[in-house]
Amino acid sequence: MSFKNIEKIFLFIIRWGSYLILLLPILVYRETLYPYIFSKIIFFRIFVEIIFAAYIFLAVYDKRYRPNWKNPLIYSSTIFVAILFVTSLFGVDFSRSFWSTQERMTGLLTILHFWAWFIVLASVFKNFQDWKKLIYATLISSFLVGLYGLGQAAGFKFLLKVATAQQMSSTLGNPLYLASYAMLHVFLSGLLFFKNKEDGKKININNILVFVCLIFNFIIVLLAASRVVTIVLFISLFLFLYYIILSLSSRKIKIFFIIVFWALAAFFIGGILFLQTQREAPWLKRAPTVVFRLARIDQDIQERTIPWQIAWQGLKERPVVGWGWENYNVLFNKYFPSQFFKYGNEMTWYDHSHNQLVDLLSLTGILGTAAYLLFYGSIFLLLIKKLRKIKNKNNYSFARDSIPLIVLALMFLAYFLQNLTVFDTPAPLIVFYFSLALVYFFATEGVNLENDNANQNKTKQANSINNSSNFPLPMFILLSVIFLFVFVYKFNFEPLQYSRLAAMAVSLSKTDLGMGLSLYQQALSKKSFINPEARLQLAKTVGEQQRGIKTNQFFKDSLDFAISEVKKNITEHPLDVRYWLYLGQLYNVGSYYGEGYINEAEKIFEHALTLSPMRQQIYFELGKTKIFQRKYEEGLNLMKQAVALDPTIIESRHNLGIAYLATNNIEEGLKELDQSYYGKDAPSLIYIAKILAASNDYQRAVSFSGRAVGYDPKNIEALGLCVIYYHKLGDKENEIRALDELRAVNPSDADQLEEFLKTSP
């Protein structure tokens, strides 16, 4: 087969592989952990690896496909990726830097794939007709993603559930990710629309569809209701209009429109300020979600700025190379602010500062941040140089010819600004690196064509291999196929399969713990980057199954299996306090099987405190451990320390109250519980009732068990306790009533309890 024919095959692979990548945001493979993120990146990496293998062949055997390493965008992006690696090598956890987590999937390996795809796009596609088809592909993807979101909003049950009832999230799993993705396509639609007009094409059905796509994505941004993306998009729109106005030839018309422009800008700013005064207005509750959220534009300021302050602490500690890419969780835990617990337990596990620039400062230091700014600056440098070239060449049509470049520049400006309150995620990153290659194309448009013509005049390639390489073609193809198969399977299909098994284990364990644990064993049978999160799911599964079967040998074996697996997490990632916390909790569950478990829990939690000395959860668990060891005073002191960290956190009050009850300080316990949320937690109410009953205070015990029934009317334990406590009080009428309520839920238990009470005093 001639080189020309092989070239066509590989170009076909690159082209259609890129189409598939641009369509990936639609994909959600539900059978894995974190399906919105994990599955997209796994398939993205597979497609890139196939594309890159085809590209390597072209680059080896034909110089025309080799990248121009002297181009500022190519060398600055390469330097940035290289420095990410270097700084991560000097970081605190290179494994996390390289692989990331299933929830994020933005480790060095993925970044390297994005860079490789950018190099392929920049080196292969050298005419706008090819780029136009690629832009159409990503616009189709954006339309389908938006349509999916509208289907969710319409309540179609066969679609995935939305992240929030008020905001659209579509197949991206988060309204902010969707808003960012749709915003980028507003710009790409505008670029294609104006590029078509620049080429002198009359308005046709394609241009109409592109414009419709622009409006559609603009609406999706509003429905996603991200405040920062909405504001950034409007700022970009105003800047675009201002550029158009300044390009007008008539001075009088220009002045008129400048006045109109500033009036509109003042109206927009005034509208935002006005909304801040209407937060409690009744009409605002009926307004669109985006308006409602814009009225509370400062709502999450503290929640955002605290992680930024922590990142600053990290930068001061490691200013040159930082903590290593994807290691913000270690930094956040070390400087964890106790007041942050008010946002809820799950909100205390930050793995990003929610600011891309701040992330870079803390994780890659001054070195990585400088490389990133150089990389980003090269985008605008190339666009400005191209604009100047257009102006010098065609001054009379500068405004018209420059509009696509202005749109592209505004897109990267908008993305940079919105990333000051968020971090990079897979779907927007696909569009970002695609657009990066588009910048390269526009910046070198014309130059590529001249070089290609020159090369074609120098050599004929119709039926012979270019002499750029003497490596045997069949051997090269064979080695490439072998390498590709091993790489794709080991780094993608294998983790995908294990994540699928872990997801099945989570689901099946709810109904059949034995089968679920068998699947967990299969999922964790080999070393993989998906293991840490699968092990946490295992720990949660075992922890949730503990009620009623703690003395069962099968449960003990399950507990020991979970402990052995989570131990591997702390070996692989010793600075991640979350793994230490989960391991200690498992040992606490094992307190029913001997003091050895409790002693281990004590060691685990004491070490965890060295990693995150201000985190209340550790004080709660260590305090519980001390009470299990009958070190009551130490346990109470730890619970008091948790309260002292921030007295406004009601969960700290709750745990101190429970600790008082456990140590038979009934009145102090109830006093603390009065300041907590105990009245809304059935299990805690049952626990309090039992403590009071142990002190023969049946009057208050029946009151608490009755409250538990109020929150969980089918709770058999709470209903049974009501029957017993009424019996102890000699209240026959309420005893019979409570027994009837239990019989309505579980007749068998009611009959057994009735027979027991006949012989009970």
N, C-alpha and C positions, 0 to 999 in steps of 0.2 A: 504494500500500500504506500502511495506517495505521501510525502510530507504535507502537501496541500490538502489531501483528503483527511489525514489525521488532524491537521489544524482545524478544519471545519468541524470535526467531531468534538474537539476540545472547546472550541468557541461556543458550540451549541450547549455543551455542559455548563460552561460559565454563565452564559446568558440565561438559560432556564433555571439554573441553580439560584441565580440572583433574583429572578422573578419569585421563586418559592420563598426565599428569605424575606422579601418585601411583603409577602402574604402571611408570614408567620404570626403577626399579631392577632389574627383570627383564631389561631390554634389554642385550644385548651384541652389537654389530655387529662381527664378527670381522675384517672386511676393511679395518680402519683401523689406524693406529699407536695404541697404548694404547686398545684397544677397551673396556676396563672403565670408563674415565673419559670419554674423548673423545666417544664416540657418545651416551652418556647426556646430556651437557651440550648437545651440538649439537641434539638433538631437544627437550630441555627449552627451549632458547632459541626454537626454532621455535614450539613450542606457546604459550609465553608471549607471543611477538610477535603471534600470531593472537588470543589471548585479550585482550591489551591493546588491540589495534585495535578489537575489539568493545566493550570496556569504555569506551574514549575516546568512542565514539559515545553510549553511555548517559550518561556523565558530562556531556557537552556539552549534551545535550538533556533531561536530567532531573536536577534537583538532588539527588534522593534517593540517587543513586549516587555523589555526590561524597564524598571522604574527609573526615573530621572532623580537620582539621589541628591542632585544639586538644587532641586526645587525646594523652596523654603517650607512648603507644607509637608512634603515627604520627609525631609530630614528632621524637622521639628517634631512631627508626630512620632518618628522613630526614636528620637532622643527622649521624648516623654515616656514612651513605653519602656525603654531601656532603664531610665531612672526609676520608674516604678519598681522594676525588678531589683535594682541595686538597693534602694531604700528599704524594700521588703526583706532583703537578705540581712540587713542591719536592724530589722524590726524585732518585735517580741514574739511573733508566731508566724513563721514563714508558711507553714502548711495552710493556715487560715487565709493568708494573703494570696496564696496560689490558687486554692480551690474555692474560697468563699464558702457560702452555705447554700442549701437548697432554696431557702427563702429569698436570697438575693442573687446568687449566680453571677456576680460581677467581679470575680477574682482575676488574678493575672492571666490565667489560662483563657478566660473569656475575652479579656481586653486584647490579648494577643490575636485572637480570632477576628475581632473587629478590625484591628489594624491590618491583618492579612487580607481581609475582604476589601478594605479601602485601597490597598496596594493593587489588588487585582482589578478593581473597578477603574482606578486611575490609569492603569497601564494598558487595559484592553479596549475600553470603549472610547473611541476618538472622533465620533461624529454625533451630531445632535439627534439624528433620527434614532440611534440606539438609546440615547438618554431619554428621549421622549417616551419610548415604549416602557422604559423602567419607571419613569415618573407616573405614567398611566397605571402601571401595576400597583405602585404604592398608594395612588389615589383610590383605586378600586378597593384595596385593602382597608383604607380609612373609611370608605363608604360602608363596607360590610360591617366593620367594627361599630360604627355609629348606628347602623340599622339594628344590629344586635342589641345595643343599649336601649334603643327605642322600644324594641320588643320586650325587654326587661321592664321598662317603665310602664308598658301597656299591661303587664301582668301575665305574660305567657309562661305557664308553669314549667314547660319543658326546657326552658332556658336556665342558665345558672342564676343563682340568687344574687341580688345587687349587694354591694358593700354597705350602703346605707339606703334607707327608704327615700331620702330626699335627693340624693346625688346619684348620677348615673356612673357606672363603672365598666359596663360591657365585659369584654373578654380579657380585660387587663387587671381586673380585681381591685382596683383602687381609683376613685374619682380623679385624684391628682395625676395619676399616670395617664388616664384617658384624656384629660384636659391638655396635658403637655403634648401627647401624640396628635390630637386633633389640631392644636395650634400650629404645629410644624406643617401640617397638611394645608392649612389656610395659606401659608406662605408658598408652599410648592404649587398649589393651585394658581395662586397669583403669578408666580414666576412663569408657569407654562402659558397662562393666558396672555401675558404681556409679551412673552417670547414669540408666540404665534403671530401677534399683531406686529411685532418688530420685523418679522420675516415677510410682512406684506400680505399675509393671508387674510382673506375676507372672513367675516364672522360666519361660521358654519356650525353644524351640529356638534362637532368636537369642542369648539370654543364655548358653546353654550353649556355643554355638559361639564366642562372644566370650571366654568363660573358657578354653576349649580353646586358643584362639589365644594367650592370655596365657601359659599353661603352655608351649605350643609354642615361643614366642619366648624364654622363659626358658631352655629347654633349648638352643636355638640359641646363646644367649649363652655357655653353658657349653661347648658343642662348639667354638665359635670360640676359646675359651680365652684371651681377652684378660684379663690379670691386673687391670688398672686398671678395666675395665668391670665385671668380675665383682665386685670389691670395692665399687665405687661403687653397683652395683645392690643389693648386700646392705645397704649403709649406708642407702640410700633405703628399703628394706623395713623396716629397724629403726626409722627415723624415722616411717614410716607407722604401724607398730604402736604406737609410743609415743604418737602423736597419738590413735589409737583408744582406747588405755588411759586417757589423760587425759580423754577425753570421756565415760567411764563415769560414771553418776550415783551409784552406790553407793560410798561411801568405802572400805569394807572390801574389796570386790571390786577396786577400783582399786589399793589397796596391794598386794594379792596379785599382781595381774598386773604391777605395776611391779617387784616382786621377781623374778618369772619372767622379765620382759624383761631386766633387768640380768644375770641368770644366763645367758640365751641370748647376750647381747652379750659377756659375759666368755668364754663357751665359744667363740664365733666368733674373738675376738681371740687367745685361748689356742691355738686350733687353728692359726691362721696362724703364731704364734710356734713352736709345736711342729713344724710342717712345716719351719721353717728349720733345725731340729736334725736333720732326717731326709734331708738332701740326698743322702747317699750310701747310704741304706738300700736293700737289694735290692727291698723291696716297692714302693718308690716308682716303680720303672721299669715296674711292671705297673699302676700307678694311672692313672685318667683323666688326659688331657693337662692339663686345667685344674688338677688337684691338683698334678701334677708342676711346672707353671709357677709356681703359688703358692708352692711350696717354694723357688723361686729368684726371689723377688719383687724382690731387689736386683740381679739379674743385669745389667740394662742401665742401672744408675744412672749410671755414668760416661759411657756412650755418649749418655745423655740430658742430663746436667748440663753437659757440655763445650759443646754448642751453646747452652745457656742462658747460660753465662759469656761466650761470644762475643757473644751478643745484648746483654748488659750493656755490653760494650765499645762496641758500636755505639750504644747509647742515650747513653752518656757523650759520644760524638763528635757525635751529632746528636740532642740531647735533646727538641727541641720538635716537629719534624715527621718525624723519622726518615729512613730510607733509601728510603722509597717502597714501597707495597704490592707483594708478590711479588718483592722484591729481596733476600731474605735470602741468596741464593747469593753475591752480591757481598760482603756483609759476612762470610760464613763463609770465603770464600776469602782475604779480606784478613787475617783473624786465624786462619787455619787452623793448628790445633795439630798439630805433626808426629807426636805419639804416636797421633793418630787413625788413622793409616795401618794400624795393626795390625788394624783391622776389615775390611781388604780395600779394593782400589782402588775398587770401585763404591760402597762405603759412605762414600767421602770427598766425595761430591758432594751435600751437604745443600742443599736449597732451602727448608727450614722448620726451625725450632728444635725442633719436636715439642712445642710448648706454645703454644696459641693466644694466651694473654695475653702471653707473652714475645715472640711474633711481633709483636703489636700494639705493644708498647713500643719494639721496635727499628725497626720499619718505619713506624709512624705517629707515634712519639714520645708525649710526654705528652698532646698534643692529641687524637690518635686514640684513645688508651687511655681517656682521660676520657670521650670520646664513646661508646665501647663500653660502659663501666661504667654510664654514664647510660642507655644503651639497654637493657642487661640489667637494671638496677635498676628501670626503668619496668615491666618484666614483673611483678616481685614487688610493686611499688607498686600496680598495678591489681588484682592478685589479693587483696592484703591489704585494700584498700578495699572490694572486693566481699564479702569474708568478713565485714567489719565491718557492712556493709549487711545481709547475711543474718542476722547475729546480732541486730541491732537490730529487724529486722522479724519474725523467727521464732525467738525464743530457744529455744523448746521443741524445735525440730527442727534446731537449728544444726549439730550433729555430722553428722547424716545429709545435709543439704543442702550441707555444705561439703566433703564427701569428694572429689567430682570436682575441685574447685579445688585441694585439697591434693595430689591426684595430679598435676595439671598443674604445680603449683609444684615438686614433687619431681622431675618430669621435667626441668625446666630447670635445677634445681640439679645433678642427676646429669650432665647434658650439660656444664655449666660445669666440673664437677670432672674429668670424664674428658678434657676438652679441655686440662687442665693437663699432659697427657703426649702429646697428639696435636694435629692441626690439622683444620680443617673440610674435609670431602670431599663430593662431590656427593650421594650417596644420603642420608646423614644430614642434609645441608643442606636437601634437599627436605622432609623430615619436620619439621625445625626451623622453617622459614618457614611451613609449613602450620600447625604448632602455635602459632606466633606469632599468626597470624590467629585461631586458636581462642581464645587468651587475650583478644584484642580482643572477640570475640563474647561470651564469658562476662562480661567486665567491663562491657559495654554492654547485656547482655541485659535486655530490658524497656524500656530507654530507646529503642532502635531501634523497637520496636513502637509505642510512644507517638508517636514522631515520624512514623512511617509513617501511622498513623491520622489524625493531624492534617493531614498533607499530602493524604491522600485526601479529606478533608472540604473542603479548600480548592480542589481542582482536579479536573477530569474529564479523563482521558487516553485514553479508549476509542478515539477515532477521530481524534485530532488531536495534533500535535506540541506538546510543552511549549514555552512561550515563553522558556525559559532561554537559548536561542540563536536568532538570526535568520539564521545561516549556512544557505544552501540545502542541504537534505538530500541530493539527488542528487550535488551537487558534493562534499560531504563524503565520501560513500561512495566516489566515484570516486578522489578523492585518497588516501583511506585504503588502497584496494586497490593503487594504484600504489606508494605508499610501502611497504606491507607486502611486495609482491612483490620490490621492489628490495632491501629490508633482509634478508629471509629468504634470498634467493639469494646476495647478496654476502657476508654475514657467517656463513652457515651451510652452504648447499648447496655453494657453491664450495669452502670449506675441507674439507668432508666428501669431496668428489670428489678433491681433491689429496692428502688423507691416504690415501685408498683407493689412489690410484696409487702413492704412496710405499711403502705396505705391500706392494703387488704387486711393486714394484721390488726390495724387500729379499728377497722370496721367490724371484723369478725369477732374480736375479743369482747365486744359488747354483749354478744349472745352466746359465745362459746370460747371461754378463756383458753381451754386446752388447744383448740385449733388455731386460735390467734397467736399463742406463744410458739406453736410450731412454725407458723409463717414468719414470726420475728426471728427465729433461729435461722431460717433460710435466708432472710433479708440481711442478716448480720454474719453470714457464714464466711464472707471474704472481706478483706480490707477495702474500703471505698470511702470517698469523701461524703457520701450520704449517711454514713453510719452515725455520726454524732446526733443528728436530729432524729434518726430512727430509734436510737437508744433513749432519747428523752421521751419519745412517744411510748416506748416500752415502760419507762419509769412511771409515766402518767397512768398507763393501763393497769399496772400492778397496784399503784396507789389507790386508784378508784375502785378496785375489786376487793379491798381489804375488809370491808364491813361484813361481819357475819362468818368469815371463813379464816380468821387469823390463826386458829389452832389447827387448821387443815394441813397435812403434810404436803399435799400438792401445792398449796399456796406458798408454803415455806420454800419449796424447790423453785417455784416461780420467782419468789423474792430474791433468792440467792442468784438466780440467773440474771435478773435485772441488775442486781448489785455488781456482779462480775462484769457486765457490759458497760455500765456507767463508769466503773473504774477505768476502763479503757479510754473514756472521754477525758478524764483528768490527766491521764498519761500523755495523750496526744495534744491536749490543749490545757496545760496546767494553770494558766492564768485566767481562764474563763470561770468566774465565780458561780455562774449558773449551774455548771456541771457539779461543782462541789456541793451546792445547795440541794440539788436533786439527790445526790448520793447520800448526803446526811439524812434527808427525809426518808429514804428507803431504809436506812439503818434504824431510824426511829420507829418505823412500822415494825421492824423486827424485834422490838423490845419484848414482845410476847414469847420470844424463843430464847431468851437468856440475856444476861448482862453484857456479854461480848458485843452484841449489836449496839447497845447503848454506849458503851465505852468507845466504840469506833465512831459513832455519831458525834460524840463530844470532840474527838480529835479533828474530824472533818470540819465541823462548824467553827472551831477555834482557828483553823487554818483559813477558812473562808473569810473570817473577820479581818485577817491581815490583808486580804485582797480587796475587800470593800468594807472599810471600818464604819461607814455611816448607813449601811443598808439595814433597814428594820427587819426584813424577813429573816436575816441570820440571827438576830437577837431573839425573835420569836421562837425559832426552831431550837436554838441552843438553850434558851430558857426552858422549853418543854423537855429537852433532854435532861437538864439538871433536875427537874421535878421527877422525871422517871427514875433518876438515880437517888431520889429522896434527899437531894441537896436543895431543900425548899428555899432557904434564904438566898442562895446563889441564883436559883431560878427566878425568884421574885425580883431580885436586883437587876437581872438582865432585862426583864419585862419593863421595869421602871426606867432603865436606860433607853429602851426603845421609845417610851413615852417622852422622855427628856429630849430626845433628838428633835422632835416636833410634836408638842402637846396637842396640836389641832388634828392630828391624824387619828380618826376614830377607830381604825383597826388596831392601833397600838393600845388604846383604852380597852378595847374588847379583849385582846389577848391578856392584858394585865388583870382584867376582871376574872377571866377564866382561870388564870393562875392563882388568884386569891381563893377562888372556890375550891380549886384542887388541893390547896393547902389548908382548907377548912376555915379560911377567913371570909365567912359568908357575907357579913355586912359590908366589908370593904369591897368584896367582889361585886355585889349588887350595885354599890355606889359607882364603881367604875363602869359597869355595864350600862348604867343609866346614861352615860355620856357616849355610848357607842351605838352600833346598829343592831344590837342583839335581838331586838324585837322583830327583825325581818329574816331571821335565819332559823329554820325549823330544827336542824341538827343541834345547833348551839342551845336552843331553848330546851330541847330534850336533855342535853347534858346538864344544864343548870337545874332542871327539875330533879334529876337523879341525885345531884349533889345535895339539894335541899332535902330530899327524901331520906338520904343517908343520915341527915341530922334530925330526922323525925319531924321536919317542918313540912307536913303534908299539905297544909293549907296553901302555902306559896308554891309547893311542888306541883299541885294540880292546876294552879293558875298558869304556870309556865308551860306545862304539857298541853293545856287547853289552847294556849296561844300557838303552840306548834301545830296543833290540829287546824287552827284557823288559817295558817299559811300553807298547810299541806293536808287537806281533808282526808286523803287516802293513806296517810302515813300510819301503818299498822302499829309501829312501836309507840308513837305518841298516843294513839287511841287506847292501846293496851295499858299504858301508864295511867291515863285518866281513870280507867276502870279500877285499877289497883289502888290509886290514891283516894278515890272516893270511898272505896271499901275500907281503907284504913281510917278514914274520917267518920265512918258509920253513916254516910250520906247515901242511903239505899236508893232513893229516887234518881239521883244523878248517876249512881253506879249502873242502874238498869238502862238509863238513857244512853250512857257512854257505851255500854255493852251492845245495845242495839245498833249504834253507829259502827262499831267494829264488825258486827255480824253482817252488815250491809256491804262491807268491803271484803271481809274474809270470814265466812261462816265457820270454817274449820278451826281457826285460831280463837274465835269467840267462844265456841263450845268447849275447847280445851281450857281456856282461861276461866270459864264459868265453873267447870268441874274442880279446878284447882282452888278457887276461892271458897268453895263450899267447905273445904277442909282447912282453910287458912284463917287464922284469928283476925 
